[in-house]
Amino acid sequence: MPENVHPALPRFDELPVTPGAPPHSAWGLWGPDDQLGTLNLLTPERIAAAARLIQTGKRFALNWSLELPSPPLFGREALQHTIKQRRHLVNDDVYHNFNPQSSSQWDGLTHYGNMTAQRFYNGVTQAQITGGPDTRNGIQVWARKGIAGRGVLLDYQRWAAAQGIAYSPGERHEISVEALQAVAQAQGIQFLPGDILLVRSGWIAWYISLSQPEREALAPPPHTAVGLAQGEATLRFLWDQHFAAVAGDAIAFEAYPAHPQHGFMHETLLALWGMPIGELFDLEALAEDCAADGRYAGLFTSAPLNTLGGVASPPNAMFIK
Ligand code: UVW
């Protein structure tokens, strides 16, 4: 059994904490009306400690271009941006067809419900997601709070290459817990409660290497991609380390499509724990710098869009070393 890294929090095997809540759910842990989920782990003390990691002041913006991938995957809308001249030397932007999940994104707590429980995080029903003033679990709750803490990059792609593990990020390839722990050890990382985990799989670097006809061919489903292995071992790891949020550069964070027996972990992370999932984060420049100086932890900040009832948002994320 893994050491409980935060004695005040239940282990994976102690979930649920609320009688009658779905197995392995954290519903009620931060109160029956909570809408922040694991972002509750981002305490002022942890954020201040993360800020003290800054040594060089180098900053890495993690949003990929809003126009990529092009065409978008999963049948999502392609952003249309026009510059509207209002009068002489005065312009506005107009965005049409803006789907915040077409490029770098946080999946918010109404993106995925748990199909077994038929509920979203903390027992919220589809009917409670109104988009109006009474809406539940909307991204505006995260936006008003802001996201900041210790970011930790695990460069799986670089580690795998050094181990002679060959894979294409565009094909289903599982990243196991053992591999994540080996990467952390190789990089000298010890996880802390409230860390924001960033996993680089090489998906964006691979996508950038494709020709436009290859990108066109990739757009229609079915999709396949590298990501974390589904299953209880991964869920136990993610919960017992008490990550505040997880993100990666691949299309679904977890391997895609889901494992036929183990299901899709979005249903646990988002709906049972309230744990944000980031996808298509551009980790390329950050990974280069971390490999150069051997420092894989820094201050991570993110300011989601303040959209009432928003399902998702570009992360507007920054990593500062
Ligand atoms: C899937 O649901 C497959 O991915 P996303 O989180 O981008 O919707």
Residues whose N, C-alpha, C, O or C-beta is under 5 A from the ligand:
A	BS01	UVW	D107 I251 A252
